[in-house]
Amino acid sequence: MFGRYMVSDRSEYVTQIRDITPDKATLSYSVPPELGERIIAYIEEIGRVEGEVTDIDTDTFLLNFTNPSHKRDKIAAKLNWLQSRDEEGSPDQREHIRYEPSEDSNTMLCMSDGRKYECDILDISLSGASVKAAIIPSIGTHVVLGKTPGTVVRIHECGVGIRFTRMLEEPGLQKQLP
């Protein structure tokens, strides 16, 4: 699993989750946090968690969650679901064929507060897109990709997956492809 974490000075870093339970997670780092530092992490397929750094190793740190018990219960249920999905070999859940843009895939990712960021479309379908972006909005954030509204549904190593609010028509998809 991938995600990102924010340290106390509001700097954000991409991370890979090496191990996770409902109470704690081991995260990789490129810049180590401080021991005892309070961290907010956004973990792909889990969502937002808060915790305290209780151990730092050569390239990982241990984050003990400080979430309320109902949040830990939700994490436990999600982890169980993910494990059973992986064990059963669930097929790709994408409904529609994904297309990779041929060349220039640069467009704008607009946040609901009006901020705009350049991004690159990695792939796109009638129902959503995967984009590479410097900004990583939280899962559930409402965004506009180009002129198409949607919601962030997953975070990956280089950006986010967006599910469009309304499915594109084939001509609309062609307009989105550079």
Rosetta constraint file for C-alpha pairs under 8 A:
AtomPair CA 1 CA 16 HARMONIC 5.88 0.50
AtomPair CA 1 CA 17 HARMONIC 5.32 0.50
AtomPair CA 1 CA 18 HARMONIC 7.52 0.50
AtomPair CA 1 CA 43 HARMONIC 7.22 0.50
AtomPair CA 1 CA 44 HARMONIC 6.08 0.50
AtomPair CA 1 CA 45 HARMONIC 7.97 0.50
AtomPair CA 2 CA 14 HARMONIC 7.56 0.50
AtomPair CA 2 CA 15 HARMONIC 5.81 0.50
AtomPair CA 2 CA 16 HARMONIC 4.37 0.50
AtomPair CA 2 CA 17 HARMONIC 5.78 0.50
AtomPair CA 2 CA 43 HARMONIC 6.20 0.50
AtomPair CA 2 CA 44 HARMONIC 5.59 0.50
AtomPair CA 2 CA 155 HARMONIC 7.13 0.50
AtomPair CA 2 CA 156 HARMONIC 5.88 0.50
AtomPair CA 2 CA 157 HARMONIC 5.97 0.50
AtomPair CA 3 CA 14 HARMONIC 5.92 0.50
AtomPair CA 3 CA 15 HARMONIC 5.31 0.50
AtomPair CA 3 CA 16 HARMONIC 6.21 0.50
AtomPair CA 3 CA 17 HARMONIC 7.28 0.50
AtomPair CA 3 CA 41 HARMONIC 7.17 0.50
AtomPair CA 3 CA 42 HARMONIC 5.41 0.50
AtomPair CA 3 CA 43 HARMONIC 4.36 0.50
AtomPair CA 3 CA 44 HARMONIC 5.33 0.50
AtomPair CA 3 CA 155 HARMONIC 6.37 0.50
AtomPair CA 3 CA 156 HARMONIC 6.80 0.50
AtomPair CA 3 CA 157 HARMONIC 7.22 0.50
AtomPair CA 4 CA 12 HARMONIC 6.60 0.50
AtomPair CA 4 CA 13 HARMONIC 5.33 0.50
AtomPair CA 4 CA 14 HARMONIC 4.23 0.50
AtomPair CA 4 CA 15 HARMONIC 5.14 0.50
AtomPair CA 4 CA 16 HARMONIC 7.94 0.50
AtomPair CA 4 CA 41 HARMONIC 5.72 0.50
AtomPair CA 4 CA 42 HARMONIC 5.40 0.50
AtomPair CA 4 CA 43 HARMONIC 6.65 0.50
AtomPair CA 5 CA 12 HARMONIC 5.50 0.50
AtomPair CA 5 CA 13 HARMONIC 5.47 0.50
AtomPair CA 5 CA 14 HARMONIC 6.62 0.50
AtomPair CA 5 CA 15 HARMONIC 7.00 0.50
AtomPair CA 5 CA 39 HARMONIC 6.66 0.50
AtomPair CA 5 CA 40 HARMONIC 5.63 0.50
AtomPair CA 5 CA 41 HARMONIC 4.04 0.50
AtomPair CA 5 CA 42 HARMONIC 6.16 0.50
AtomPair CA 6 CA 10 HARMONIC 5.60 0.50
AtomPair CA 6 CA 11 HARMONIC 5.52 0.50
AtomPair CA 6 CA 12 HARMONIC 4.35 0.50
AtomPair CA 6 CA 13 HARMONIC 6.56 0.50
AtomPair CA 6 CA 39 HARMONIC 5.82 0.50
AtomPair CA 6 CA 40 HARMONIC 5.27 0.50
AtomPair CA 6 CA 41 HARMONIC 6.22 0.50
AtomPair CA 7 CA 11 HARMONIC 5.68 0.50
AtomPair CA 7 CA 12 HARMONIC 6.61 0.50
AtomPair CA 7 CA 33 HARMONIC 6.88 0.50
AtomPair CA 7 CA 37 HARMONIC 7.37 0.50
AtomPair CA 7 CA 38 HARMONIC 6.87 0.50
AtomPair CA 7 CA 39 HARMONIC 5.18 0.50
AtomPair CA 7 CA 40 HARMONIC 6.91 0.50
AtomPair CA 8 CA 37 HARMONIC 7.10 0.50
AtomPair CA 8 CA 38 HARMONIC 6.55 0.50
AtomPair CA 8 CA 39 HARMONIC 6.78 0.50
AtomPair CA 13 CA 29 HARMONIC 7.56 0.50
AtomPair CA 13 CA 30 HARMONIC 7.61 0.50
AtomPair CA 13 CA 31 HARMONIC 7.84 0.50
AtomPair CA 14 CA 29 HARMONIC 7.64 0.50
AtomPair CA 14 CA 157 HARMONIC 7.34 0.50
AtomPair CA 15 CA 27 HARMONIC 6.22 0.50
AtomPair CA 15 CA 28 HARMONIC 5.37 0.50
AtomPair CA 15 CA 29 HARMONIC 5.95 0.50
AtomPair CA 16 CA 27 HARMONIC 5.77 0.50
AtomPair CA 16 CA 28 HARMONIC 5.38 0.50
AtomPair CA 16 CA 29 HARMONIC 7.91 0.50
AtomPair CA 17 CA 25 HARMONIC 6.89 0.50
AtomPair CA 17 CA 26 HARMONIC 5.93 0.50
AtomPair CA 17 CA 27 HARMONIC 4.59 0.50
AtomPair CA 17 CA 28 HARMONIC 6.48 0.50
AtomPair CA 17 CA 43 HARMONIC 7.75 0.50
AtomPair CA 18 CA 25 HARMONIC 7.46 0.50
AtomPair CA 18 CA 26 HARMONIC 5.41 0.50
AtomPair CA 18 CA 27 HARMONIC 5.76 0.50
AtomPair CA 18 CA 28 HARMONIC 7.00 0.50
AtomPair CA 19 CA 25 HARMONIC 5.49 0.50
AtomPair CA 19 CA 26 HARMONIC 5.11 0.50
AtomPair CA 19 CA 27 HARMONIC 7.40 0.50
AtomPair CA 20 CA 24 HARMONIC 5.91 0.50
AtomPair CA 20 CA 25 HARMONIC 4.15 0.50
AtomPair CA 20 CA 26 HARMONIC 6.38 0.50
AtomPair CA 21 CA 25 HARMONIC 6.22 0.50
AtomPair CA 21 CA 75 HARMONIC 7.93 0.50
AtomPair CA 21 CA 76 HARMONIC 7.16 0.50
AtomPair CA 21 CA 79 HARMONIC 7.69 0.50
AtomPair CA 22 CA 72 HARMONIC 5.18 0.50
AtomPair CA 22 CA 73 HARMONIC 7.15 0.50
AtomPair CA 22 CA 75 HARMONIC 5.38 0.50
AtomPair CA 22 CA 76 HARMONIC 5.08 0.50
AtomPair CA 22 CA 79 HARMONIC 7.88 0.50
AtomPair CA 23 CA 64 HARMONIC 6.16 0.50
AtomPair CA 23 CA 65 HARMONIC 5.35 0.50
AtomPair CA 23 CA 66 HARMONIC 7.95 0.50
AtomPair CA 23 CA 72 HARMONIC 6.65 0.50
AtomPair CA 24 CA 62 HARMONIC 7.07 0.50
AtomPair CA 24 CA 63 HARMONIC 5.51 0.50
AtomPair CA 24 CA 64 HARMONIC 4.35 0.50
AtomPair CA 24 CA 65 HARMONIC 5.25 0.50
AtomPair CA 25 CA 62 HARMONIC 5.87 0.50
AtomPair CA 25 CA 63 HARMONIC 5.32 0.50
AtomPair CA 25 CA 64 HARMONIC 6.70 0.50
AtomPair CA 25 CA 65 HARMONIC 7.82 0.50
AtomPair CA 26 CA 60 HARMONIC 6.38 0.50
AtomPair CA 26 CA 61 HARMONIC 5.62 0.50
AtomPair CA 26 CA 62 HARMONIC 4.60 0.50
AtomPair CA 26 CA 63 HARMONIC 6.24 0.50
AtomPair CA 27 CA 60 HARMONIC 5.30 0.50
AtomPair CA 27 CA 61 HARMONIC 5.50 0.50
AtomPair CA 27 CA 62 HARMONIC 6.52 0.50
AtomPair CA 27 CA 63 HARMONIC 7.40 0.50
AtomPair CA 28 CA 59 HARMONIC 5.67 0.50
AtomPair CA 28 CA 60 HARMONIC 4.18 0.50
AtomPair CA 28 CA 61 HARMONIC 6.50 0.50
AtomPair CA 29 CA 59 HARMONIC 5.80 0.50
AtomPair CA 29 CA 60 HARMONIC 5.72 0.50
AtomPair CA 29 CA 61 HARMONIC 7.37 0.50
AtomPair CA 30 CA 59 HARMONIC 7.32 0.50
AtomPair CA 32 CA 56 HARMONIC 7.71 0.50
AtomPair CA 32 CA 59 HARMONIC 7.86 0.50
AtomPair CA 32 CA 60 HARMONIC 7.97 0.50
AtomPair CA 32 CA 61 HARMONIC 7.73 0.50
AtomPair CA 33 CA 37 HARMONIC 6.79 0.50
AtomPair CA 33 CA 53 HARMONIC 7.51 0.50
AtomPair CA 33 CA 61 HARMONIC 7.92 0.50
AtomPair CA 34 CA 53 HARMONIC 7.13 0.50
AtomPair CA 35 CA 53 HARMONIC 5.36 0.50
AtomPair CA 35 CA 54 HARMONIC 5.98 0.50
AtomPair CA 35 CA 55 HARMONIC 6.50 0.50
AtomPair CA 35 CA 56 HARMONIC 6.89 0.50
AtomPair CA 36 CA 52 HARMONIC 5.67 0.50
AtomPair CA 36 CA 53 HARMONIC 4.92 0.50
AtomPair CA 36 CA 54 HARMONIC 5.83 0.50
AtomPair CA 37 CA 52 HARMONIC 5.58 0.50
AtomPair CA 37 CA 53 HARMONIC 5.45 0.50
AtomPair CA 38 CA 50 HARMONIC 7.36 0.50
AtomPair CA 38 CA 51 HARMONIC 5.70 0.50
AtomPair CA 38 CA 52 HARMONIC 4.53 0.50
AtomPair CA 38 CA 53 HARMONIC 6.56 0.50
AtomPair CA 39 CA 50 HARMONIC 5.79 0.50
AtomPair CA 39 CA 51 HARMONIC 5.40 0.50
AtomPair CA 39 CA 52 HARMONIC 5.97 0.50
AtomPair CA 39 CA 53 HARMONIC 7.20 0.50
AtomPair CA 39 CA 63 HARMONIC 7.77 0.50
AtomPair CA 40 CA 48 HARMONIC 7.03 0.50
AtomPair CA 40 CA 49 HARMONIC 5.88 0.50
AtomPair CA 40 CA 50 HARMONIC 4.55 0.50
AtomPair CA 40 CA 51 HARMONIC 6.59 0.50
AtomPair CA 41 CA 47 HARMONIC 7.98 0.50
AtomPair CA 41 CA 48 HARMONIC 5.68 0.50
AtomPair CA 41 CA 49 HARMONIC 5.30 0.50
AtomPair CA 41 CA 50 HARMONIC 6.23 0.50
AtomPair CA 42 CA 46 HARMONIC 7.56 0.50
AtomPair CA 42 CA 47 HARMONIC 5.19 0.50
AtomPair CA 42 CA 48 HARMONIC 4.45 0.50
AtomPair CA 42 CA 49 HARMONIC 6.37 0.50
AtomPair CA 42 CA 138 HARMONIC 6.89 0.50
AtomPair CA 43 CA 47 HARMONIC 5.08 0.50
AtomPair CA 43 CA 48 HARMONIC 6.40 0.50
AtomPair CA 43 CA 49 HARMONIC 7.61 0.50
AtomPair CA 43 CA 155 HARMONIC 7.60 0.50
AtomPair CA 44 CA 154 HARMONIC 5.87 0.50
AtomPair CA 44 CA 155 HARMONIC 5.10 0.50
AtomPair CA 44 CA 156 HARMONIC 6.82 0.50
AtomPair CA 45 CA 78 HARMONIC 7.97 0.50
AtomPair CA 45 CA 154 HARMONIC 6.40 0.50
AtomPair CA 45 CA 155 HARMONIC 7.72 0.50
AtomPair CA 46 CA 75 HARMONIC 6.51 0.50
AtomPair CA 46 CA 78 HARMONIC 6.85 0.50
AtomPair CA 47 CA 138 HARMONIC 7.59 0.50
AtomPair CA 47 CA 139 HARMONIC 6.48 0.50
AtomPair CA 48 CA 138 HARMONIC 7.88 0.50
AtomPair CA 49 CA 65 HARMONIC 6.77 0.50
AtomPair CA 49 CA 66 HARMONIC 7.95 0.50
AtomPair CA 49 CA 67 HARMONIC 6.63 0.50
AtomPair CA 50 CA 65 HARMONIC 5.53 0.50
AtomPair CA 50 CA 66 HARMONIC 5.70 0.50
AtomPair CA 50 CA 67 HARMONIC 6.03 0.50
AtomPair CA 51 CA 63 HARMONIC 5.66 0.50
AtomPair CA 51 CA 64 HARMONIC 5.15 0.50
AtomPair CA 51 CA 65 HARMONIC 3.96 0.50
AtomPair CA 51 CA 66 HARMONIC 4.77 0.50
AtomPair CA 51 CA 67 HARMONIC 7.22 0.50
AtomPair CA 52 CA 63 HARMONIC 5.41 0.50
AtomPair CA 52 CA 64 HARMONIC 5.36 0.50
AtomPair CA 52 CA 65 HARMONIC 6.55 0.50
AtomPair CA 52 CA 66 HARMONIC 7.18 0.50
AtomPair CA 53 CA 61 HARMONIC 6.74 0.50
AtomPair CA 53 CA 62 HARMONIC 5.68 0.50
AtomPair CA 53 CA 63 HARMONIC 4.65 0.50
AtomPair CA 53 CA 64 HARMONIC 6.43 0.50
AtomPair CA 54 CA 61 HARMONIC 7.59 0.50
AtomPair CA 54 CA 62 HARMONIC 5.69 0.50
AtomPair CA 54 CA 63 HARMONIC 6.21 0.50
AtomPair CA 54 CA 64 HARMONIC 6.61 0.50
AtomPair CA 55 CA 61 HARMONIC 5.57 0.50
AtomPair CA 55 CA 62 HARMONIC 5.07 0.50
AtomPair CA 55 CA 63 HARMONIC 7.62 0.50
AtomPair CA 56 CA 60 HARMONIC 6.12 0.50
AtomPair CA 56 CA 61 HARMONIC 4.26 0.50
AtomPair CA 56 CA 62 HARMONIC 6.39 0.50
AtomPair CA 57 CA 61 HARMONIC 5.80 0.50
AtomPair CA 67 CA 71 HARMONIC 5.97 0.50
AtomPair CA 67 CA 72 HARMONIC 6.50 0.50
AtomPair CA 68 CA 72 HARMONIC 6.55 0.50
AtomPair CA 69 CA 73 HARMONIC 6.18 0.50
AtomPair CA 70 CA 74 HARMONIC 6.34 0.50
AtomPair CA 71 CA 75 HARMONIC 6.24 0.50
AtomPair CA 72 CA 76 HARMONIC 6.13 0.50
AtomPair CA 73 CA 77 HARMONIC 6.22 0.50
AtomPair CA 74 CA 78 HARMONIC 6.14 0.50
AtomPair CA 75 CA 79 HARMONIC 6.05 0.50
AtomPair CA 76 CA 80 HARMONIC 6.18 0.50
AtomPair CA 77 CA 81 HARMONIC 6.21 0.50
AtomPair CA 78 CA 82 HARMONIC 6.11 0.50
AtomPair CA 79 CA 83 HARMONIC 6.09 0.50
AtomPair CA 80 CA 84 HARMONIC 6.20 0.50
AtomPair CA 81 CA 85 HARMONIC 6.03 0.50
AtomPair CA 82 CA 86 HARMONIC 6.14 0.50
AtomPair CA 83 CA 87 HARMONIC 6.14 0.50
AtomPair CA 84 CA 88 HARMONIC 6.06 0.50
AtomPair CA 85 CA 89 HARMONIC 6.28 0.50
AtomPair CA 85 CA 90 HARMONIC 5.59 0.50
AtomPair CA 86 CA 90 HARMONIC 6.39 0.50
AtomPair CA 95 CA 127 HARMONIC 7.68 0.50
AtomPair CA 96 CA 125 HARMONIC 5.98 0.50
AtomPair CA 96 CA 126 HARMONIC 6.36 0.50
AtomPair CA 96 CA 127 HARMONIC 6.86 0.50
AtomPair CA 97 CA 125 HARMONIC 5.87 0.50
AtomPair CA 97 CA 126 HARMONIC 7.80 0.50
AtomPair CA 98 CA 123 HARMONIC 5.90 0.50
AtomPair CA 98 CA 124 HARMONIC 5.25 0.50
AtomPair CA 98 CA 125 HARMONIC 4.67 0.50
AtomPair CA 99 CA 123 HARMONIC 5.29 0.50
AtomPair CA 99 CA 124 HARMONIC 5.27 0.50
AtomPair CA 99 CA 125 HARMONIC 6.17 0.50
AtomPair CA 100 CA 121 HARMONIC 7.83 0.50
AtomPair CA 100 CA 122 HARMONIC 6.13 0.50
AtomPair CA 100 CA 123 HARMONIC 4.46 0.50
AtomPair CA 100 CA 124 HARMONIC 6.54 0.50
AtomPair CA 101 CA 105 HARMONIC 5.88 0.50
AtomPair CA 101 CA 121 HARMONIC 7.04 0.50
AtomPair CA 101 CA 122 HARMONIC 7.06 0.50
AtomPair CA 101 CA 123 HARMONIC 6.54 0.50
AtomPair CA 101 CA 124 HARMONIC 7.81 0.50
AtomPair CA 101 CA 177 HARMONIC 5.61 0.50
AtomPair CA 101 CA 178 HARMONIC 6.19 0.50
AtomPair CA 102 CA 177 HARMONIC 7.74 0.50
AtomPair CA 102 CA 178 HARMONIC 6.90 0.50
AtomPair CA 103 CA 178 HARMONIC 6.83 0.50
AtomPair CA 104 CA 178 HARMONIC 5.91 0.50
AtomPair CA 105 CA 120 HARMONIC 5.03 0.50
AtomPair CA 105 CA 121 HARMONIC 5.12 0.50
AtomPair CA 105 CA 122 HARMONIC 7.45 0.50
AtomPair CA 105 CA 177 HARMONIC 7.38 0.50
AtomPair CA 105 CA 178 HARMONIC 5.91 0.50
AtomPair CA 106 CA 118 HARMONIC 6.78 0.50
AtomPair CA 106 CA 119 HARMONIC 5.63 0.50
AtomPair CA 106 CA 120 HARMONIC 4.43 0.50
AtomPair CA 106 CA 121 HARMONIC 6.54 0.50
AtomPair CA 107 CA 118 HARMONIC 5.80 0.50
AtomPair CA 107 CA 119 HARMONIC 5.53 0.50
AtomPair CA 107 CA 120 HARMONIC 6.15 0.50
AtomPair CA 107 CA 121 HARMONIC 7.36 0.50
AtomPair CA 107 CA 145 HARMONIC 7.32 0.50
AtomPair CA 107 CA 146 HARMONIC 5.80 0.50
AtomPair CA 108 CA 116 HARMONIC 6.32 0.50
AtomPair CA 108 CA 117 HARMONIC 5.55 0.50
AtomPair CA 108 CA 118 HARMONIC 4.65 0.50
AtomPair CA 108 CA 119 HARMONIC 5.78 0.50
AtomPair CA 108 CA 144 HARMONIC 7.99 0.50
AtomPair CA 108 CA 145 HARMONIC 6.04 0.50
AtomPair CA 108 CA 146 HARMONIC 5.25 0.50
AtomPair CA 109 CA 116 HARMONIC 5.68 0.50
AtomPair CA 109 CA 117 HARMONIC 5.18 0.50
AtomPair CA 109 CA 118 HARMONIC 6.12 0.50
AtomPair CA 109 CA 119 HARMONIC 6.26 0.50
AtomPair CA 109 CA 143 HARMONIC 6.73 0.50
AtomPair CA 109 CA 144 HARMONIC 5.79 0.50
AtomPair CA 109 CA 145 HARMONIC 4.80 0.50
AtomPair CA 109 CA 146 HARMONIC 6.40 0.50
AtomPair CA 110 CA 114 HARMONIC 6.26 0.50
AtomPair CA 110 CA 115 HARMONIC 5.82 0.50
AtomPair CA 110 CA 116 HARMONIC 4.40 0.50
AtomPair CA 110 CA 117 HARMONIC 6.42 0.50
AtomPair CA 110 CA 143 HARMONIC 5.55 0.50
AtomPair CA 110 CA 144 HARMONIC 4.97 0.50
AtomPair CA 110 CA 145 HARMONIC 6.47 0.50
AtomPair CA 110 CA 146 HARMONIC 7.69 0.50
AtomPair CA 111 CA 115 HARMONIC 5.30 0.50
AtomPair CA 111 CA 116 HARMONIC 6.27 0.50
AtomPair CA 111 CA 142 HARMONIC 6.84 0.50
AtomPair CA 111 CA 143 HARMONIC 4.87 0.50
AtomPair CA 111 CA 144 HARMONIC 6.66 0.50
AtomPair CA 112 CA 142 HARMONIC 6.16 0.50
AtomPair CA 112 CA 143 HARMONIC 5.94 0.50
AtomPair CA 112 CA 144 HARMONIC 7.86 0.50
AtomPair CA 117 CA 133 HARMONIC 7.66 0.50
AtomPair CA 117 CA 134 HARMONIC 7.90 0.50
AtomPair CA 117 CA 135 HARMONIC 7.38 0.50
AtomPair CA 118 CA 133 HARMONIC 6.95 0.50
AtomPair CA 119 CA 131 HARMONIC 6.40 0.50
AtomPair CA 119 CA 132 HARMONIC 5.60 0.50
AtomPair CA 119 CA 133 HARMONIC 4.71 0.50
AtomPair CA 119 CA 134 HARMONIC 7.43 0.50
AtomPair CA 120 CA 131 HARMONIC 5.49 0.50
AtomPair CA 120 CA 132 HARMONIC 5.10 0.50
AtomPair CA 120 CA 133 HARMONIC 6.69 0.50
AtomPair CA 121 CA 129 HARMONIC 6.97 0.50
AtomPair CA 121 CA 130 HARMONIC 6.12 0.50
AtomPair CA 121 CA 131 HARMONIC 4.45 0.50
AtomPair CA 121 CA 132 HARMONIC 6.39 0.50
AtomPair CA 122 CA 129 HARMONIC 7.43 0.50
AtomPair CA 122 CA 130 HARMONIC 5.38 0.50
AtomPair CA 122 CA 131 HARMONIC 5.16 0.50
AtomPair CA 122 CA 132 HARMONIC 6.48 0.50
AtomPair CA 123 CA 129 HARMONIC 5.61 0.50
AtomPair CA 123 CA 130 HARMONIC 5.32 0.50
AtomPair CA 123 CA 131 HARMONIC 7.13 0.50
AtomPair CA 124 CA 128 HARMONIC 5.88 0.50
AtomPair CA 124 CA 129 HARMONIC 4.12 0.50
AtomPair CA 124 CA 130 HARMONIC 6.39 0.50
AtomPair CA 124 CA 173 HARMONIC 7.95 0.50
AtomPair CA 125 CA 129 HARMONIC 6.14 0.50
AtomPair CA 125 CA 168 HARMONIC 7.99 0.50
AtomPair CA 125 CA 173 HARMONIC 7.03 0.50
AtomPair CA 126 CA 167 HARMONIC 5.40 0.50
AtomPair CA 126 CA 168 HARMONIC 4.73 0.50
AtomPair CA 126 CA 169 HARMONIC 6.59 0.50
AtomPair CA 126 CA 170 HARMONIC 7.14 0.50
AtomPair CA 126 CA 173 HARMONIC 6.28 0.50
AtomPair CA 127 CA 163 HARMONIC 5.93 0.50
AtomPair CA 127 CA 164 HARMONIC 5.45 0.50
AtomPair CA 127 CA 166 HARMONIC 7.23 0.50
AtomPair CA 127 CA 167 HARMONIC 4.81 0.50
AtomPair CA 127 CA 168 HARMONIC 6.45 0.50
AtomPair CA 128 CA 150 HARMONIC 7.76 0.50
AtomPair CA 128 CA 161 HARMONIC 7.35 0.50
AtomPair CA 128 CA 162 HARMONIC 5.33 0.50
AtomPair CA 128 CA 163 HARMONIC 4.26 0.50
AtomPair CA 128 CA 164 HARMONIC 4.99 0.50
AtomPair CA 128 CA 167 HARMONIC 7.76 0.50
AtomPair CA 129 CA 161 HARMONIC 5.82 0.50
AtomPair CA 129 CA 162 HARMONIC 5.26 0.50
AtomPair CA 129 CA 163 HARMONIC 6.70 0.50
AtomPair CA 129 CA 164 HARMONIC 7.82 0.50
AtomPair CA 130 CA 159 HARMONIC 7.41 0.50
AtomPair CA 130 CA 160 HARMONIC 5.82 0.50
AtomPair CA 130 CA 161 HARMONIC 4.35 0.50
AtomPair CA 130 CA 162 HARMONIC 6.18 0.50
AtomPair CA 131 CA 158 HARMONIC 7.82 0.50
AtomPair CA 131 CA 159 HARMONIC 5.63 0.50
AtomPair CA 131 CA 160 HARMONIC 5.60 0.50
AtomPair CA 131 CA 161 HARMONIC 6.42 0.50
AtomPair CA 131 CA 162 HARMONIC 7.83 0.50
AtomPair CA 132 CA 158 HARMONIC 5.26 0.50
AtomPair CA 132 CA 159 HARMONIC 4.37 0.50
AtomPair CA 132 CA 160 HARMONIC 6.76 0.50
AtomPair CA 133 CA 158 HARMONIC 6.69 0.50
AtomPair CA 133 CA 159 HARMONIC 5.02 0.50
AtomPair CA 133 CA 160 HARMONIC 7.46 0.50
AtomPair CA 134 CA 158 HARMONIC 7.96 0.50
AtomPair CA 134 CA 159 HARMONIC 7.21 0.50
AtomPair CA 135 CA 159 HARMONIC 7.54 0.50
AtomPair CA 136 CA 155 HARMONIC 7.41 0.50
AtomPair CA 136 CA 159 HARMONIC 5.97 0.50
AtomPair CA 136 CA 160 HARMONIC 6.63 0.50
AtomPair CA 137 CA 141 HARMONIC 6.26 0.50
AtomPair CA 137 CA 152 HARMONIC 7.15 0.50
AtomPair CA 137 CA 160 HARMONIC 7.60 0.50
AtomPair CA 138 CA 152 HARMONIC 6.92 0.50
AtomPair CA 138 CA 155 HARMONIC 7.81 0.50
AtomPair CA 139 CA 151 HARMONIC 7.68 0.50
AtomPair CA 139 CA 152 HARMONIC 5.01 0.50
AtomPair CA 139 CA 153 HARMONIC 5.23 0.50
AtomPair CA 139 CA 154 HARMONIC 5.90 0.50
AtomPair CA 139 CA 155 HARMONIC 7.12 0.50
AtomPair CA 140 CA 151 HARMONIC 5.75 0.50
AtomPair CA 140 CA 152 HARMONIC 5.24 0.50
AtomPair CA 140 CA 153 HARMONIC 6.11 0.50
AtomPair CA 141 CA 151 HARMONIC 5.57 0.50
AtomPair CA 141 CA 152 HARMONIC 5.39 0.50
AtomPair CA 142 CA 149 HARMONIC 7.41 0.50
AtomPair CA 142 CA 150 HARMONIC 5.88 0.50
AtomPair CA 142 CA 151 HARMONIC 4.51 0.50
AtomPair CA 142 CA 152 HARMONIC 6.55 0.50
AtomPair CA 143 CA 149 HARMONIC 5.83 0.50
AtomPair CA 143 CA 150 HARMONIC 5.46 0.50
AtomPair CA 143 CA 151 HARMONIC 5.84 0.50
AtomPair CA 143 CA 152 HARMONIC 7.21 0.50
AtomPair CA 144 CA 148 HARMONIC 5.28 0.50
AtomPair CA 144 CA 149 HARMONIC 4.11 0.50
AtomPair CA 144 CA 150 HARMONIC 5.91 0.50
AtomPair CA 145 CA 149 HARMONIC 6.20 0.50
AtomPair CA 145 CA 150 HARMONIC 7.31 0.50
AtomPair CA 146 CA 176 HARMONIC 7.84 0.50
AtomPair CA 148 CA 164 HARMONIC 6.86 0.50
AtomPair CA 148 CA 165 HARMONIC 7.91 0.50
AtomPair CA 149 CA 164 HARMONIC 5.85 0.50
AtomPair CA 149 CA 165 HARMONIC 5.71 0.50
AtomPair CA 149 CA 166 HARMONIC 7.75 0.50
AtomPair CA 150 CA 162 HARMONIC 6.03 0.50
AtomPair CA 150 CA 163 HARMONIC 5.32 0.50
AtomPair CA 150 CA 164 HARMONIC 3.91 0.50
AtomPair CA 150 CA 165 HARMONIC 4.61 0.50
AtomPair CA 150 CA 166 HARMONIC 7.76 0.50
AtomPair CA 151 CA 162 HARMONIC 5.38 0.50
AtomPair CA 151 CA 163 HARMONIC 5.37 0.50
AtomPair CA 151 CA 164 HARMONIC 6.42 0.50
AtomPair CA 151 CA 165 HARMONIC 6.97 0.50
AtomPair CA 152 CA 160 HARMONIC 6.56 0.50
AtomPair CA 152 CA 161 HARMONIC 5.79 0.50
AtomPair CA 152 CA 162 HARMONIC 4.45 0.50
AtomPair CA 152 CA 163 HARMONIC 6.44 0.50
AtomPair CA 153 CA 160 HARMONIC 7.53 0.50
AtomPair CA 153 CA 161 HARMONIC 5.68 0.50
AtomPair CA 153 CA 162 HARMONIC 5.61 0.50
AtomPair CA 153 CA 163 HARMONIC 6.37 0.50
AtomPair CA 154 CA 160 HARMONIC 5.70 0.50
AtomPair CA 154 CA 161 HARMONIC 4.99 0.50
AtomPair CA 154 CA 162 HARMONIC 7.22 0.50
AtomPair CA 155 CA 159 HARMONIC 6.05 0.50
AtomPair CA 155 CA 160 HARMONIC 4.43 0.50
AtomPair CA 155 CA 161 HARMONIC 6.21 0.50
AtomPair CA 156 CA 160 HARMONIC 5.67 0.50
AtomPair CA 156 CA 161 HARMONIC 7.45 0.50
AtomPair CA 164 CA 168 HARMONIC 7.90 0.50
AtomPair CA 168 CA 172 HARMONIC 5.47 0.50
AtomPair CA 168 CA 173 HARMONIC 5.92 0.50
AtomPair CA 169 CA 173 HARMONIC 6.25 0.50
AtomPair CA 170 CA 174 HARMONIC 6.35 0.50
AtomPair CA 171 CA 175 HARMONIC 6.41 0.50
AtomPair CA 172 CA 176 HARMONIC 6.45 0.50
AtomPair CA 173 CA 177 HARMONIC 6.46 0.50
